[in-house]
Amino acid sequence: MSTVVDCPTCGTKVVWSEASPYRPFCSDRCKQIDLGAWAEEKYTIPAVNLPEEPDEDLSQSSH
């Protein structure tokens, strides 16, 4: 049984096999559209703002 995935660009069903040279994309066009989105920085990873550690020097000088 072959695995079927959705093209990330247009949603067309794509069989994940050697017969699908652009997998996970359905075509070279969809692959190029995705590459263009990366080049234009349309994909981002959200930053996680961690709480800052208190400065140890300041906490020790208040004794």
Sequence and secondary structure as in RCSB ss.txt:
>XXXX:A:sequence
MSTVVDCPTCGTKVVWSEASPYRPFCSDRCKQIDLGAWAEEKYTIPAVNLPEEPDEDLSQSSH
>XXXX:A:secstr
  EEEE TTT  EEEESTT TTTTSSSHHHHHHHHHHHHTT              HHHHHTT 
